[in-house]
């Protein structure tokens, strides 16, 4: 199974999930077999900064062979296109790709709800909001990684002391 994830960067499993499906700079493709990651690669979003015509981004994801698309948020038209293509759309999640994949394969995340009227407006101030939101998401992911590294270091130090 191939899963496409909308991301803010191209760092594979360490990439930060984008909150905006169509406006992300990259998609990370994760091939899963028997709930195990087999291959990971990042591709640039050719429509970054320009949505193009309705359906172009979903068609691009379809051309990549994805059976699942995961993003923080997605509009109702995109969800409709994915439904037509038989691609499962999942929204409403955040974090680093590796953690999102673990949550997906364990059944902790599923389903898609379109972005609502309470979402920020799609103009200059929204881009400023997007940047701040993206940085907050990345900081949260970095804090998680720092906590893991600190815990690992603590265990290694304890093992050395034994």
N, C-alpha and C positions, 0 to 999 in steps of 0.2 A: 504494500500500500504506500502511495506517495502522498505526503502531507505538505502543502504549501503554507508558509506562515509569513504574513506581512511584517517586515522588520525595519528598524531604524538604521541598522548597520549590517555589514556582511560578515560577522564573526561566528557564523554557524550556530552551534548550540549555545554559545555565549551571547548571541545577538539579543537585543531588546525588542520585544514584540511591539509593533506599531499600533497605535490606537485608531489609525485611519487606513483602511484597506487600500483604497485607490491612490492615496497620496504618499505611500511609503516609498523610500528610495530603493529598497531591496525586497526580495522574497527568498526565504530560506526554504529549500526543498529537503525533506527528511524522508528517506525510504525506510519503512518499518516492515519487519518480517517476524511474525510470532512475538509481537510486543517488544522486539529488540531493534535498536537503531542499526541499520546496515550501511547507509550512506547519507552524507550531508553535503549540500552545496548551496551556494548563494548565487542568485542571478539579479542583475539590475532590473528595475522596473522601467521599461521603455516609455511608460506614460507618466513617470514621476514629474510633478509640476504641471501636468496637462492630462486631464482625464480622457481627452479624445472623445470619441463618439460613445453613446451608451452601449455597453456590452463589450467594448474593446478589451478592458482589463480582464473581465471574466473569460473571454475567449483566449487571452494570453495564458491565463492560469490553466485553462483546459488544454492548451497546446503543450504545456509542460508535463501533462500526464497526471495531474493531481486528482485524487479522489476526495480530498478534504482540503478546505481552506480555513485557516484560523487567523483572526485579526481582533483587535480590541473592539473596533466598531465597523459597521458596514451599512450602507443605505439599502432601502427596500428593493430598488431596481436590481442592484448587484445580487442580493439574496435570491431574487426571482430568476435571474439568469443562471445562477449556480444550481437552483432547483431544476431548471430545464435541462441542464447539462448532466444531471445526476451526481453533482459534486456536493458533498455535505459542507455547509457553511457553519462555522462556530464563531460566536462573538462573545463579548462581555468578559474577557480575561486579560491578564497582563502579566508581565514578568519576562524572564529570560526564556529563550526557545527551549532549552533543555528541560526546564521545569514545566513548561507548558506541555511539552510532548509527554512527559511522565504523567501529568494530570490527565491528558487525553487517553493514553493507552490504559490507564487504570479506571477510566469511566467517570472521572471527577468533573469533567467539563463536557458539555454537549449543547447543541441547539444554537439558534441565532435569532436575535431580535434586532430589527432595523434601528438605526440611529433616530432619535426622537426630536421633537421640536425644542426641547430644552438644551440641545447640543449647542456649542458656541457657533456664532455666525461664520460663514465661509468667506471671510475677507481678510484684510491685513491684520486686524486685531486677532482673528482666529489663528493666523500663522504664529503670532507672538504667543498666544495661549498654547498652541501645539508645541512650540519649542520649550516652553516652561514645563508643560506636562511631560514631554519626552525626557527632559532632564531629570524631573522628579522620578519618573519610572526607572531611568538608568541609575540614579542614586540609590533607589531602593534595591535594585538588582545588585549593585556593587556592595551595599551593606550586607546583603545576604551572602555574597561570596566572601567578604571579609570575615564574617562570623564563622563561616565554614573553615576558612584558612586558619583563623585563630584557634578554633577547636582542634583542628588537625595538628597544629604546632604544639598545643598543650599536651595532646596525647603522645606526640613524638618526644617531647621533653620528659614526660612521665616515664616512658619506656627507657630513655637513656639513664634516668635516675635509678632504675631497678637493678 
